[in-house]
Amino acid sequence: MNRKTGVAIFLAIFIELPIWIYLQFWVLSQLNPDRLIWFLFWVYVPTLFMTSILGKLMLGDKDD
């Protein structure tokens, strides 16, 4: 993993994703959805982190 990939992963995990998740959480909380929607949201959160990390790693490998 090179420096550019590491910076991209860091920015995605600690800046981009928390803002996106908070905005989605805020919209959902304003809509008062069912338990199923909340379940899907909380399943989506770790999935989003994992796919973001894997995507950045795979994209970084292709740049080398």
Residue frames as a rotation matrix with the C-alpha (Angstrom) as fourth column:
MET 1
0.587 0.810 0.000 0.00
0.810 -0.587 0.000 0.00
0.000 0.000 -1.000 0.00
ASN 2
-0.416 -0.758 0.503 1.52
0.744 -0.602 -0.292 3.28
0.523 0.253 0.814 -1.06
ARG 3
-0.864 -0.029 -0.503 1.13
0.385 -0.682 -0.621 6.68
-0.325 -0.730 0.601 0.62
LYS 4
-0.800 0.585 -0.129 -1.57
-0.549 -0.630 0.549 7.90
0.240 0.510 0.826 -1.76
THR 5
-0.205 0.724 -0.659 -3.76
0.091 0.684 0.723 4.87
0.974 0.089 -0.206 -1.05
GLY 6
-0.482 -0.049 -0.875 -3.26
0.850 0.219 -0.480 5.29
0.215 -0.974 -0.064 2.69
VAL 7
-0.950 0.140 -0.278 -4.30
-0.053 -0.952 -0.301 8.94
-0.307 -0.271 0.912 2.57
ALA 8
-0.565 0.784 -0.258 -7.36
-0.532 -0.106 0.840 8.09
0.631 0.612 0.477 0.47
ILE 9
-0.177 0.477 -0.861 -8.42
0.530 0.783 0.325 5.39
0.829 -0.399 -0.392 2.95
PHE 10
-0.715 -0.155 -0.682 -7.86
0.688 -0.329 -0.647 7.73
-0.124 -0.932 0.342 5.90
LEU 11
-0.915 0.377 -0.144 -9.92
-0.394 -0.913 0.108 10.53
-0.091 0.156 0.984 4.33
ALA 12
-0.380 0.809 -0.449 -12.71
-0.301 0.351 0.887 8.14
0.875 0.472 0.110 3.36
ILE 13
-0.197 0.290 -0.936 -12.96
0.710 0.701 0.068 6.52
0.676 -0.651 -0.344 6.80
PHE 14
-0.427 -0.107 -0.898 -12.55
0.873 -0.309 -0.378 9.54
-0.237 -0.945 0.225 9.04
ILE 15
-0.818 0.147 -0.556 -14.04
-0.152 -0.988 -0.037 12.42
-0.554 0.054 0.831 7.04
GLU 16
-0.738 0.506 -0.446 -16.23
-0.581 -0.142 0.801 11.40
0.342 0.851 0.399 4.12
LEU 17
-0.508 0.540 -0.671 -18.05
0.298 0.841 0.452 8.37
0.808 0.030 -0.588 5.54
PRO 18
-0.648 0.310 -0.696 -18.97
0.728 -0.019 -0.686 9.82
-0.226 -0.951 -0.213 8.97
ILE 19
-0.776 0.385 -0.499 -20.48
-0.389 -0.916 -0.101 12.90
-0.496 0.116 0.860 7.34
TRP 20
-0.622 0.532 -0.575 -22.45
-0.530 0.255 0.809 10.77
0.576 0.808 0.124 4.87
ILE 21
-0.551 0.398 -0.734 -23.66
0.585 0.811 0.001 8.41
0.596 -0.429 -0.679 7.59
TYR 22
-0.758 0.272 -0.593 -24.69
0.413 -0.505 -0.758 11.28
-0.505 -0.820 0.270 9.85
LEU 23
-0.734 0.500 -0.460 -26.68
-0.659 -0.690 0.300 12.93
-0.167 0.523 0.836 7.05
GLN 24
-0.494 0.562 -0.664 -28.48
-0.185 0.678 0.711 9.67
0.849 0.474 -0.232 6.30
PHE 25
-0.639 0.219 -0.737 -29.14
0.737 0.446 -0.507 9.10
0.218 -0.868 -0.447 10.00
TRP 26
-0.838 0.303 -0.454 -30.56
-0.023 -0.850 -0.526 12.60
-0.545 -0.430 0.719 10.38
VAL 27
-0.599 0.638 -0.484 -32.91
-0.741 -0.212 0.638 12.18
0.304 0.740 0.600 7.41
LEU 28
-0.454 0.420 -0.786 -34.08
0.220 0.908 0.358 8.79
0.863 -0.010 -0.504 8.66
SER 29
-0.742 0.164 -0.650 -34.69
0.662 0.027 -0.749 10.09
-0.105 -0.986 -0.129 12.16
GLN 30
-0.805 0.472 -0.359 -36.84
-0.446 -0.881 -0.159 12.90
-0.392 0.032 0.920 10.73
LEU 31
-0.463 0.617 -0.637 -38.97
-0.667 0.231 0.709 10.40
0.585 0.752 0.304 8.79
ASN 32
-0.218 0.317 0.923 -39.63
-0.855 0.395 -0.337 8.03
-0.471 -0.863 0.185 11.75
PRO 33
-0.166 0.120 -0.979 -39.21
-0.798 0.567 0.205 4.82
0.579 0.815 0.001 9.72
ASP 34
0.867 0.481 -0.128 -40.05
-0.374 0.798 0.472 1.21
0.329 -0.362 0.872 10.62
ARG 35
0.537 -0.663 0.522 -37.65
-0.392 0.352 0.850 -1.15
-0.747 -0.661 -0.070 12.38
LEU 36
0.624 -0.288 0.726 -36.76
0.665 0.683 -0.301 -2.75
-0.410 0.671 0.618 9.05
ILE 37
0.784 -0.331 0.526 -35.41
0.184 -0.685 -0.705 0.53
0.593 0.649 -0.476 7.69
TRP 38
0.628 -0.578 0.520 -33.33
-0.777 -0.442 0.448 1.05
-0.029 -0.686 -0.727 10.83
PHE 39
0.566 -0.410 0.715 -32.05
0.058 0.885 0.462 -2.52
-0.822 -0.220 0.525 10.58
LEU 40
0.686 -0.287 0.669 -31.03
0.726 0.199 -0.659 -1.96
0.056 0.937 0.344 6.96
PHE 41
0.792 -0.412 0.450 -29.34
-0.323 -0.909 -0.265 1.31
0.518 0.065 -0.853 7.88
TRP 42
0.506 -0.616 0.604 -27.24
-0.754 0.024 0.656 -0.34
-0.419 -0.788 -0.452 10.62
VAL 43
0.544 -0.351 0.762 -26.32
0.466 0.882 0.074 -3.20
-0.698 0.315 0.644 8.28
TYR 44
0.836 -0.147 0.529 -25.36
0.442 -0.392 -0.807 -0.63
0.325 0.908 -0.263 5.64
VAL 45
0.849 -0.497 0.180 -22.92
-0.526 -0.765 0.372 1.23
-0.047 -0.410 -0.911 7.93
PRO 46
0.189 -0.861 0.471 -20.25
-0.299 0.407 0.863 -1.50
-0.935 -0.304 -0.181 8.33
THR 47
0.412 0.013 0.911 -20.81
0.749 0.564 -0.347 -2.64
-0.518 0.826 0.223 4.75
LEU 48
0.971 -0.027 0.239 -20.07
0.115 -0.821 -0.559 0.89
0.211 0.570 -0.794 3.56
PHE 49
0.558 -0.815 0.158 -16.82
-0.700 -0.359 0.617 1.01
-0.446 -0.455 -0.771 5.53
MET 50
0.107 -0.532 0.840 -15.66
0.112 0.846 0.522 -2.38
-0.988 0.038 0.150 4.27
THR 51
0.559 0.141 0.817 -16.46
0.794 0.193 -0.576 -1.71
-0.239 0.971 -0.004 0.61
SER 52
0.969 -0.245 0.038 -14.82
-0.229 -0.943 -0.243 1.70
0.096 0.227 -0.969 0.81
ILE 53
0.312 -0.900 0.304 -11.62
-0.609 0.057 0.791 0.26
-0.729 -0.432 -0.530 2.23
LEU 54
0.069 -0.270 0.960 -11.53
0.449 0.868 0.212 -2.63
-0.891 0.416 0.181 -0.24
GLY 55
0.820 0.301 0.488 -12.29
0.567 -0.299 -0.768 -0.33
-0.085 0.905 -0.416 -3.17
LYS 56
0.825 -0.562 -0.060 -9.51
-0.560 -0.827 0.045 2.07
-0.075 -0.004 -0.997 -2.24
LEU 57
0.102 -0.813 0.573 -7.05
-0.369 0.504 0.781 -0.82
-0.924 -0.291 -0.248 -1.76
MET 58
0.236 0.037 0.971 -7.91
0.707 0.679 -0.198 -2.36
-0.667 0.733 0.134 -5.11
LEU 59
0.960 0.115 0.256 -7.75
0.260 -0.708 -0.656 1.00
0.106 0.696 -0.710 -6.84
GLY 60
0.619 -0.785 0.031 -4.38
-0.678 -0.514 0.526 1.69
-0.397 -0.346 -0.850 -5.19
ASP 61
0.096 -0.583 0.807 -2.99
0.126 0.811 0.571 -1.64
-0.987 0.046 0.152 -6.39
LYS 62
0.582 0.193 0.790 -3.82
0.773 0.170 -0.611 -0.76
-0.252 0.966 -0.051 -9.99
ASP 63
0.978 -0.205 -0.044 -1.93
-0.210 -0.954 -0.212 2.56
0.001 0.217 -0.976 -9.74
ASP 64
0.398 -0.884 0.247 1.38
-0.315 0.121 0.941 0.84
-0.862 -0.452 -0.230 -8.93
